[in-house]
Amino acid sequence: MKTSCENHEKCMRMIQAILDGEATEEEKNHFRDNMDVCMPCINEYHLVKCIKESLCNRLERKTCPENLINTIKLKLDLL
């Protein structure tokens, strides 16, 4: 088991993509293979997952007013 990760930044981006549901199956499989032998990746994955779940459970979802959505869309179109 590795105690340091030589691809830490890349692994952190992959952890985010996996937990956000944006990673492909190939990327997930590659990360799982790496995670099985890399202690820092195992720890980071579980930490980020725990934080994300904790935030999702504690935040109350509220609907954004339609006029605010339209204002933001208009401003984005101007960029």
Secondary structure, 3 states (H helix, E strand, C coil): CECCCCCHHHHHHHHHHHHCCCCCHHHHHHHHHHHCCEHHHHHHHHHHHHHHHHHHHHCCCCCCCHHHHHHHHHHHHHC
